[in-house]
């Protein structure tokens, strides 16, 4: 059976119907993940959405052994109840909004999920939202669209300086990169 599955995968990849989405990483225990163009598949088939796991993840402290840095391990959700449930609802609300307004990549692939990751075994450290846009460089990310509109990036630190300058001084320009 494994040989047949490998032959099908190789044929679909060679014909451009399937491509690598995530490379395998033994150190992170990540599996090789492929993405497929489902337009050629019978509508009777059902696919499981990969990556629809926990919306909030808490990791233990990062450890170092010599020059090697080991990322924190994922900690069980139950250890952070009931507070984590509220955070999960917040991320789910963001993901529900994303479903109606997905991020569209240059190859017309849509993404509408993110997750929130906390560090050091605490719900007070980290908490940044992560999504598929993090793997892209800025130039590529700026070619994405939401609702047909191109993206832009705002430098929040410079925005704060500009707003404070406008309120306090009310004259003069801070230049291109304050």
C-alpha angles and dihedrals in degrees: 000000000000091000091052092049091049091050092050091048092049092048093048091047093048091051093049096247092116134030140177113275101171126020120227116259119189092188092056093034091237121156124223106264124200129198121211137199100240096193091096094050126094112261087230090074120087126209130204113232108239116220097029091124131122114338092211124042128185118200129197122241118297112249132207127212108184108306093340119099117204116202117232117271121246110261125215115269094225091070090066101045134160096016095052091058090065091049090050090054090053093052091044089054089053091048091048089054090048090055089064093040107030126184106251116208122214090262089056093253111144126218124188108165137088135166135208119234126198124192141210092034092288137110088218098060118076116339096171119157114242127195142154092283090072092073092058129085116240096258092053093043091054090059090063121100139211117200088349093303123118118242128247130192123226122206099223095191091056090044091058091051092048093048093047091047092050092049097044104033103020092197141069132039124266091211131236098308114024 
